[in-house]
Amino acid sequence: MSSLLRGDEMCLAQLFLQSGSAYDCINELGELGLVEFRDLNPTVSAFQRKHVNEIKKCEEMERILGYLLREIKKTDISLPEGDVNPVAPLPKHVISIMDQLQRLELELGEVTRNKEKLQKNMLELTEYTHMLRITRNFVQKTTEREHLQAQYEEFPFLEKDPNMDCKGYFISGLIQRTKIEAFERMLWRVCKGYTILSYAEVEEYLGDPDTGEPVKSVVFLISYWGDQIGQKVKKICDCYHCHLYPYPSNNEERNDVVEGLRTRIQDLHTVLHRTEDYLRQVLIKASESIYTWVIQVKKMKAIYYILNQCSFDVTNKCLIAEVWCPVNDIPTLRRALEDGSRRSGATVPSFVNRIPTNETPPTLIRTNKFTSGFQNIVDAYGVGSYREVNPVSG
């Protein structure tokens, strides 16, 4: 037959925790999940509480663990399966965990930065290779330049003019396909036609060296005369985020550059593969302990959060905490305090006293793995009053 009243009978209890064993006692209570703590320092801000520095360390470790988890998932490394429930680490072991995490973060950060630099360098060399291949078809520009130089020779007074630079220059590079039309119009308007622009679209998608995202690019070659025009052209290229690369002066130099690029790209492929293998080894090593560290840090942070809710007695040697606890679990609560005191090696045991109160206790309805789902549905509509009449009793 069901009970007439719903929920367990609750009582308010006062815990007296010795300073040296408070951490272990709270840890034991947290593993059991028997009590609900009350905040005895409601007027004290979070930044003025005693264990604020310890909580900051836990948050720093959580930040590092979050970074490690993101990198592990990014490389598709499978995390170990199975239930992991380690106990909270002792305060003296926190430094070693912090050191391990910081070393992992530093090592992983250095390897990741090196990998990103190698990938960016690889993309730049790939762009340069495509630029040299495509601009080989722009040979008519050389003919036009020679034709213009021949025209200047027919007017020798132009060569004597110090304000007239008759030497032709080239600027070459790549630009996103969506920007080429606006880029061409801007060149025409700013340079007033004193430039010749040739461009052709790259057939395949190329990775952007700045973002790594695949984009459709256009190779361009700009011929201009005069330093002032050249400065304007370079500023326009900067505004449109063009990737500029040196343009060889002749075919022999072009062939040498292409051969050098081919060798560098092969070397970069080898170094990049080795870097990725080493990065994967570091992440696999971290993945073996990542869940254990996550749970340990969460438990440790929760313990210090509860300790911040406790108050000190007049001697500052004992912490006082107030908890709501089921009456039937008071003996279990006492045993947990004894286990925590014994684990810490305290000479004076911690103890619990019931205190009378007129406040309404919180509602506790015990569930198991089967009934917890149904109770969560009921709680979604509202939590029942403390010790209300059970409608299914009888």
Secondary structure, 3 states (H helix, E strand, C coil): CCCCECCCCEEEEEEEEECCCHHHHHHHHHHHCCCEEECCCCCCCHHHCCCHHHHHHHHHHHHHHHHHHHHHHHCCCCCCCCCCCCCCCCHHHHHHHHHHHHHHHHHHHHHHHHHHHHHHHHHHHHHHHHHHHHHCCCCHHHHHHHHHHHHHHHCHHHHHCCCCCCCEEEEEEEEEHHHHHHHHHHHHHHHCCCEEEEEEECCCCEECCCCCCEECEEEEEEEEECHHHHHHHHHHHHHCCCEEECCCCCHHHHHHHHHHHHHHHHHHHHHHHHHHHHHHHHHHHHHCCHHHHHHHHHHHHHHHHHHCCCEECCCCCEEEEEEEEEHHHHHHHHHHHHHHHHHHCCCCCCEEEEECCCCCCCCCCCCCCCCHHHHHHHHHHCCCCCCCECCCCC
